[in-house]
Amino acid sequence: MLQQFITRYSELNLGKYKVNEPLAPYTTWKIGGPADVLVEPAGKEQIVQTVRLLHDMQLPWMAIGRGSNMLVSDKGMRGVVIHTGHALDYVRQEDNLVHAGAGLSFIKLSVLTGNMGLSGLEYAGGIPGTVGGAVYMNAGAHGSDVSRIFESAEIVLETGELVRYRTEDMKFAYRHSVLHEIRGIVLEATFRLEHGDRHEIKALNAANKERRLRTQPLQAACAGSVFRNPPGDFSARLVEEAGLKGFRIGGAEVSTLHANFIVNTGQATASDVLTLMERIQQTIKDRYGVELVPEVLVVGER
Ligand SMILES: Cc1cc2nc3c(=O)[nH]c(=O)nc-3n(C[C@H](O)[C@H](O)[C@H](O)COP(=O)(O)OP(=O)(O)OC[C@H]3O[C@@H](n4cnc5c(N)ncnc54)[C@H](O)[C@@H]3O)c2cc1C
């Protein structure tokens, strides 16, 4: 069936594809086995057609943006991985509304809207994913998140139906959106921002960036916060207090800078990271009776 999919995808001229493609380079953790097939549809219409084809053929698929919140298993992904990538990396301004393609870097969007003198995305300056991934995760920082500025999104559902979802459809919550419950690909998101002072926006952006550089291992291969914060507390505080900073399994290490980050010191496998995550969860449960829940998404064949 996969071969039939590739044949049809090529005949329809939907974009690039790669067979048995290692996913590690597509993730910020630089970890993960191969996808049976990785496709990079050339544009919006091609993504829609790809999803329709996959639906007709009943093949499993997954979207990947920047891979900055994902742990791909060592065996990799069966089926088809749709890399939104650079095909949808545009931005269009309409007064205080900004329409952004799902493949655009969220950091770039933050910079561009700052240059436009639009306020609201200053918090996004250090979140290294795509617009699509940010909507999926309701990415947030510094007391804000996507839900605060979200207007609507154009989404292709797994059935191939094209819909426009507004905030009330999105079920936004802490690192959650309706896209965790139904399957679909964000093609474009529209954000409602506020006119502001360009210099103030840029200064806030720079301050946020500076704070991150001080507190997060941004040069290392990592995927941001590994665990969600438990109600009323911080995972990093618990992990640090438990003395786990610097604790290592194989090539995976609890960051010495930020206790809720796990860094790949060079040769870490997904299995190293998973074992380390389990050890952290067990330690925190034994000591504090708190169940840490992963924020990173563990995907692929186990
Ligand atoms: C150094 C560092 C710092 C970070 N700091 C923060 C932070 O402060 N706040 C925060 O919230 N996160 C943070 N993260 C995590 C991560 O950057 C965000 O969750 C980001 O929004 C994920 O986007 P992505 O494109 O990388 O998504 P991916 O990791 O590629 O995918 C995540 C999920 O989104 C889905 N997805 C991706 N694109 C689409 C699409 N177009 N349509 C539908 N679904 C899609 C994927 O299928 C997957 O289920 C950080 C990560 C790093 C490495």
The ligand as an SDF file (V2000), in Angstrom:
LIG
                    3D

 53 58  0  0  0  0  0  0  0  0999 V2000
   14.9040   25.0400   23.7180 C   0  0  0  0  0  0  0  0  0  0  0  0
   13.4190   24.8420   23.6930 C   0  0  0  0  0  0  0  0  0  0  0  0
   12.6080   25.6970   24.4020 C   0  0  0  0  0  0  0  0  0  0  0  0
   11.2090   25.5310   24.3910 C   0  0  0  0  0  0  0  0  0  0  0  0
   10.4390   26.3950   25.0930 N   0  0  0  0  0  0  0  0  0  0  0  0
    9.1010   26.2580   25.0570 C   0  0  0  0  0  0  0  0  0  0  0  0
    8.2630   27.1810   25.7530 C   0  0  0  0  0  0  0  0  0  0  0  0
    8.7150   28.1220   26.3970 O   0  0  0  0  0  0  0  0  0  0  0  0
    6.9190   26.9980   25.6910 N   0  0  0  0  0  0  0  0  0  0  0  0
    6.3540   25.9690   24.9870 C   0  0  0  0  0  0  0  0  0  0  0  0
    5.1140   25.8720   24.9500 O   0  0  0  0  0  0  0  0  0  0  0  0
    7.1300   25.0790   24.3280 N   0  0  0  0  0  0  0  0  0  0  0  0
    8.4750   25.1910   24.3420 C   0  0  0  0  0  0  0  0  0  0  0  0
    9.2550   24.2900   23.6580 N   0  0  0  0  0  0  0  0  0  0  0  0
    8.6190   23.1380   22.9940 C   0  0  0  0  0  0  0  0  0  0  0  0
    8.2840   23.3510   21.5080 C   0  0  0  0  0  0  0  0  0  0  0  0
    9.1260   24.3120   20.9190 O   0  0  0  0  0  0  0  0  0  0  0  0
    6.8170   23.7620   21.3070 C   0  0  0  0  0  0  0  0  0  0  0  0
    5.9300   22.7860   21.8300 O   0  0  0  0  0  0  0  0  0  0  0  0
    6.5010   23.9850   19.8290 C   0  0  0  0  0  0  0  0  0  0  0  0
    5.2700   24.6480   19.7240 O   0  0  0  0  0  0  0  0  0  0  0  0
    6.4340   22.7010   18.9950 C   0  0  0  0  0  0  0  0  0  0  0  0
    6.3670   23.0630   17.6120 O   0  0  0  0  0  0  0  0  0  0  0  0
    6.9920   22.1070   16.4870 P   0  0  0  0  0  0  0  0  0  0  0  0
    6.7250   22.6980   15.1790 O   0  0  0  0  0  0  0  0  0  0  0  0
    8.4080   21.8020   16.8040 O   0  0  0  0  0  0  0  0  0  0  0  0
    6.1010   20.8250   16.6970 O   0  0  0  0  0  0  0  0  0  0  0  0
    6.5640   19.2970   16.5560 P   0  0  0  0  0  0  0  0  0  0  0  0
    7.4360   18.9340   17.7120 O   0  0  0  0  0  0  0  0  0  0  0  0
    7.0570   19.0360   15.2010 O   0  0  0  0  0  0  0  0  0  0  0  0
    5.1580   18.5930   16.7640 O   0  0  0  0  0  0  0  0  0  0  0  0
    4.4520   18.6990   17.9800 C   0  0  0  0  0  0  0  0  0  0  0  0
    3.0100   18.2190   17.7300 C   0  0  0  0  0  0  0  0  0  0  0  0
    2.3920   19.1510   16.8570 O   0  0  0  0  0  0  0  0  0  0  0  0
    1.8940   18.4650   15.7240 C   0  0  0  0  0  0  0  0  0  0  0  0
    2.0210   19.3620   14.5880 N   0  0  0  0  0  0  0  0  0  0  0  0
    3.1250   19.9470   14.0820 C   0  0  0  0  0  0  0  0  0  0  0  0
    2.8050   20.7430   13.0400 N   0  0  0  0  0  0  0  0  0  0  0  0
    1.4720   20.6390   12.8930 C   0  0  0  0  0  0  0  0  0  0  0  0
    0.5260   21.2000   11.9950 C   0  0  0  0  0  0  0  0  0  0  0  0
    0.8810   22.0270   11.0020 N   0  0  0  0  0  0  0  0  0  0  0  0
   -0.7770   20.8930   12.1540 N   0  0  0  0  0  0  0  0  0  0  0  0
   -1.1880   20.0510   13.1330 C   0  0  0  0  0  0  0  0  0  0  0  0
   -0.3500   19.4870   13.9940 N   0  0  0  0  0  0  0  0  0  0  0  0
    0.9680   19.7710   13.8820 C   0  0  0  0  0  0  0  0  0  0  0  0
    2.7410   17.2190   15.5710 C   0  0  0  0  0  0  0  0  0  0  0  0
    2.0490   16.1990   14.8670 O   0  0  0  0  0  0  0  0  0  0  0  0
    2.9480   16.8580   17.0280 C   0  0  0  0  0  0  0  0  0  0  0  0
    1.8520   16.1250   17.5030 O   0  0  0  0  0  0  0  0  0  0  0  0
   10.6320   24.4620   23.6570 C   0  0  0  0  0  0  0  0  0  0  0  0
   11.4720   23.5960   22.9220 C   0  0  0  0  0  0  0  0  0  0  0  0
   12.8490   23.7890   22.9370 C   0  0  0  0  0  0  0  0  0  0  0  0
   13.7120   22.8620   22.1270 C   0  0  0  0  0  0  0  0  0  0  0  0
  1  2  1  0
  2  3  1  0
  2 52  2  0
  3  4  2  0
  4  5  1  0
  4 50  1  0
  5  6  2  0
  6  7  1  0
  6 13  1  0
  7  8  2  0
  7  9  1  0
  9 10  1  0
 10 11  2  0
 10 12  1  0
 12 13  2  0
 13 14  1  0
 14 15  1  0
 14 50  1  0
 15 16  1  0
 16 17  1  0
 16 18  1  0
 18 19  1  0
 18 20  1  0
 20 21  1  0
 20 22  1  0
 22 23  1  0
 23 24  1  0
 24 25  2  0
 24 26  1  0
 24 27  1  0
 27 28  1  0
 28 29  2  0
 28 30  1  0
 28 31  1  0
 31 32  1  0
 32 33  1  0
 33 34  1  0
 33 48  1  0
 34 35  1  0
 35 36  1  0
 35 46  1  0
 36 37  1  0
 36 45  1  0
 37 38  2  0
 38 39  1  0
 39 40  1  0
 39 45  2  0
 40 41  1  0
 40 42  2  0
 42 43  1  0
 43 44  2  0
 44 45  1  0
 46 47  1  0
 46 48  1  0
 48 49  1  0
 50 51  2  0
 51 52  1  0
 52 53  1  0
M  END
$$$$
